[in-house]
Amino acid sequence: MPGVHRHIPRRRAPAWLDGGRYRRTSGIERGGCRVRICRFTSGRSAPSWGIVENDLVFELTGDPYDSPLRGELVGALSDVSLLAPTVASKVVCAARNYRTDGHVQSDEPAFPVLFGKYPNSIIGPDAPIEIPTGASSVSFEGELAVIISRLATAVQHDDAKNYIAGYTCANDVTVSEWMSPEPQWLEAKSSDTLCPLGPWMETELDTDSVRIRTSVNGESRQDGTTAGLIFTAEQIVVHITKTMTLYPGDVILTGTPAGVGKMYGGDVVEVQITGLGTLRNPVICR
């Protein structure tokens, strides 16, 4: 990919801690254990990769998307500032991907309906969502996000899960007033700060029926589960890679359940996904 120089190693299973060192192991052998990977800054340091265990952060060595290795102790989680848990070349988003009442609808799409966000829109936990100049409000859309582990093209369904490095919380923020009468997808979806991700990436998650909740100022606005997905993360990976190459760190937003609504300057929005934690961002006016 022009402008991006990234070593892409041969695919290996994510690693898990064994006596202070990591060993390669299958999901069955791990017994449901998972590695929690973050990006962070500490003081004036440059962004770094880390592994979160309990309330501590350790250095991450190796490939964060493929073979994470635990290094030296950095310090307490409360002493670092978390960033978005990936460096992406693009964010691919699925629209209209939830059943409103859990039942098959006659007008469901026959294949994933996709749009994109650019890297400039990505921010991490606690970073402010900025309402663009000329807009009066933005809409929240809490979503499960998938992070790609390795170069992916023409992926087959049986192999799709092997291209997923992990999962995180996302907020597909939208300037809803710019979506009508003539939809302005680029500005409405990909203006600066409109794609919060975090707080970290979990390498393992049972996505069959994960609860997704979005709240604004502590008031619940969305409450659904991934059981309502029309297309699974693996099906979306397969569909995208028929025509588009995905790179390590790229992000897929899998869609949002019912309850999308507006938020304004001064609000605080939280996206909470069972097993992943909570993504929290204040909203400000630019």
C-alpha positions in Angstrom: 0.0 0.0 0.0 1.6 3.3 -1.0 2.8 5.4 1.9 2.5 2.6 4.4 5.4 0.4 5.3 4.4 -2.3 7.7 6.0 -5.7 8.2 3.3 -8.4 7.8 4.5 -11.7 9.4 3.1 -15.1 8.7 -0.2 -15.6 10.6 0.2 -17.2 14.0 -2.4 -17.8 16.7 -2.6 -15.0 19.4 -0.4 -15.8 22.4 -1.3 -16.2 26.0 0.8 -15.8 29.1 2.4 -18.9 30.6 4.8 -18.4 33.6 5.8 -14.9 32.5 6.3 -15.8 28.9 3.8 -16.2 26.0 3.1 -19.5 24.4 1.1 -20.2 21.2 -2.1 -21.9 22.0 -5.6 -22.5 20.6 -8.8 -20.9 22.0 -9.8 -24.2 23.5 -6.5 -24.6 25.4 -6.8 -21.0 26.6 -10.1 -21.8 28.2 -11.7 -18.5 27.1 -8.7 -16.4 28.3 -7.7 -13.5 26.2 -5.1 -10.8 25.7 -6.1 -7.2 26.2 -4.1 -4.9 24.0 -3.9 -1.1 24.2 -2.2 1.9 22.8 -1.2 4.6 25.3 1.0 7.6 26.1 2.6 8.1 29.5 3.8 11.6 30.3 5.4 13.1 27.2 6.2 9.7 25.7 5.3 8.8 22.1 2.4 6.5 21.6 3.2 2.9 22.6 1.6 -0.5 22.5 0.8 -2.3 25.8 -0.9 -5.3 27.4 -3.4 -4.6 30.1 -3.6 -7.1 33.0 -5.9 -6.2 35.9 -5.1 -2.6 36.6 -1.5 -2.7 35.2 0.0 -1.9 31.8 3.0 -3.9 30.4 5.1 -3.1 27.4 4.0 -5.0 24.3 6.7 -6.4 22.0 6.1 -8.3 18.8 3.2 -7.7 16.4 0.2 -6.2 18.3 -2.2 -7.6 15.6 -0.7 -11.1 15.4 1.8 -12.2 18.0 1.7 -9.9 21.1 4.4 -10.5 23.7 4.5 -9.1 27.2 7.4 -6.9 28.2 8.4 -4.9 31.2 5.9 -3.3 33.6 5.0 0.3 32.6 2.8 1.1 35.6 -0.8 1.5 36.7 -3.5 1.8 34.1 -4.7 4.9 35.8 -1.3 6.6 35.1 -1.4 6.3 31.3 -3.7 7.9 28.7 -5.3 5.4 26.4 -5.5 5.9 22.7 -7.5 4.2 20.0 -6.3 0.6 20.1 -5.3 0.4 16.4 -3.5 2.3 13.6 -5.9 1.9 10.6 -5.6 2.7 7.0 -9.4 2.8 6.8 -12.6 2.0 8.6 -15.3 0.0 6.7 -18.8 0.3 8.2 -21.9 -1.9 7.7 -25.2 0.0 7.4 -28.7 -1.5 8.1 -27.2 -4.6 9.7 -29.6 -5.1 12.6 -33.1 -6.6 12.7 -35.3 -4.2 14.6 -37.3 -6.9 16.4 -35.1 -9.9 16.1 -37.1 -11.4 13.2 -36.2 -11.6 9.5 -37.6 -8.6 7.6 -38.8 -8.7 3.9 -36.6 -5.7 3.1 -33.4 -6.9 4.5 -30.3 -6.3 2.3 -29.1 -9.4 0.4 -25.4 -8.5 1.1 -23.7 -6.1 3.5 -24.3 -2.4 2.7 -21.0 -0.6 3.2 -19.6 2.9 3.6 -16.3 4.2 4.9 -14.6 6.5 7.4 -11.1 7.9 7.1 -8.3 7.7 9.7 -8.7 11.4 10.5 -12.0 10.5 12.2 -10.5 8.1 14.7 -10.1 9.1 18.3 -9.6 7.2 21.5 -11.2 7.0 25.0 -11.9 10.3 26.7 -10.9 12.3 23.6 -13.6 14.9 22.8 -16.1 14.3 19.9 -16.1 17.7 18.1 -19.4 18.8 16.5 -18.2 20.2 13.2 -18.6 23.9 12.4 -22.0 24.5 10.8 -23.6 21.5 12.5 -25.9 21.8 15.5 -25.7 18.2 16.8 -24.4 14.8 16.1 -25.9 11.3 16.5 -24.4 8.4 18.4 -24.3 4.8 17.1 -22.8 2.3 19.5 -21.2 -0.6 17.6 -19.0 -3.7 17.9 -15.8 -3.1 16.0 -13.5 -5.7 14.5 -9.8 -5.1 14.0 -8.0 -6.9 11.2 -4.8 -9.0 12.0 -3.1 -9.4 8.6 -3.3 -8.7 4.9 -6.7 -9.9 3.8 -7.9 -10.4 0.2 -10.4 -13.0 -1.2 -10.9 -14.4 2.3 -13.0 -17.6 2.5 -15.7 -17.9 5.2 -14.1 -20.9 7.0 -10.9 -18.9 7.4 -12.4 -15.4 8.1 -12.0 -15.6 11.9 -8.2 -16.1 11.5 -8.1 -12.6 10.0 -9.6 -10.9 13.1 -7.0 -9.7 15.6 -9.7 -8.7 18.1 -12.6 -6.5 19.1 -13.3 -3.1 20.6 -16.1 -0.7 21.2 -17.0 2.0 18.6 -19.2 5.0 18.2 -20.2 5.6 14.5 -20.8 9.3 15.1 -22.9 10.9 12.4 -23.8 14.5 11.6 -27.4 13.5 10.9 -28.5 16.8 9.6 -26.0 16.4 6.7 -27.7 13.2 5.6 -30.8 14.9 4.2 -32.2 16.0 1.9 -29.2 15.0 -0.2 -26.9 12.6 1.9 -23.4 14.0 2.3 -21.8 10.7 3.4 -18.2 11.9 3.4 -18.7 15.0 5.7 -21.4 13.4 7.8 -19.5 10.3 8.6 -15.8 11.1 8.3 -15.3 14.6 9.7 -12.6 14.8 12.4 -13.2 12.9 15.6 -16.4 11.1 14.4 -15.0 7.6 15.0 -14.2 6.9 18.7 -12.6 3.5 19.4 -11.6 1.8 22.6 -10.8 1.4 25.4 -8.6 -1.5 24.2 -8.7 -4.5 21.9 -9.7 -7.9 23.2 -8.3 -10.8 21.2 -11.1 -13.2 22.0 -14.9 -12.6 22.3 -18.0 -14.7 21.8 -19.9 -12.4 19.4 -23.0 -14.5 19.1 -25.1 -12.5 21.5 -23.0 -9.7 23.0 -24.8 -6.8 24.7 -24.3 -3.3 23.4 -25.5 -0.3 25.4 -25.1 3.4 24.7 -25.8 6.0 27.3 -25.8 9.8 27.2 -25.1 11.6 30.5 -25.8 8.3 32.2 -29.2 7.8 30.6 -29.6 4.6 28.5 -30.4 5.3 24.9 -29.5 2.0 23.1 -29.7 -1.5 24.5 -29.3 -4.4 22.1 -27.3 -7.5 21.4 -25.3 -8.8 18.4 -27.9 -11.6 18.1 -29.8 -9.1 16.0 -27.0 -8.8 13.3 -28.0 -9.7 9.8 -24.4 -10.3 8.7 -21.8 -11.5 11.1 -18.3 -10.0 11.4 -16.9 -13.0 9.4 -19.5 -12.6 6.6 -18.6 -8.9 6.4 -14.9 -9.7 6.1 -15.6 -12.2 3.3 -17.7 -9.7 1.4 -15.3 -6.7 1.8 -12.3 -8.7 0.6 -13.9 -9.8 -2.6 -13.1 -6.4 -4.0 -11.0 -4.5 -1.3 -7.8 -5.4 0.5 -7.8 -5.1 4.2 -4.5 -4.3 6.0 -3.4 -5.1 9.6 -5.1 -2.6 11.9 -8.0 -1.8 9.6 -11.4 -1.6 11.3 -14.8 -2.9 10.5 -17.9 -1.5 12.3 -20.6 -4.1 12.3 -23.7 -1.9 12.6 -25.8 -0.4 15.3 -28.9 -1.6 17.1 -32.1 0.4 17.5 -32.2 3.6 19.5 -29.9 6.0 17.6 -30.3 9.5 18.9 -28.7 13.0 19.1 -26.1 14.3 21.4 -25.0 17.9 21.9 -22.1 20.0 23.2 -21.6 19.3 26.9 -22.9 15.7 26.8 -20.9 12.6 27.7 -21.6 9.5 25.6 -20.6 6.0 26.7 -20.7 2.8 24.6 -20.5 -0.4 26.8 -20.1 -3.9 25.3 -20.1 -6.9 27.6 -16.6 -8.3 27.7 -14.9 -5.3 26.2 -15.5 -2.5 28.7 -16.7 1.1 28.2 -15.8 3.7 25.6 -16.4 7.2 27.0 -16.2 10.5 25.2 -17.3 14.0 26.0 -19.0 16.1 23.2 -17.8 19.6 22.5 -18.6 22.3 19.9 -15.8 23.2 17.6 
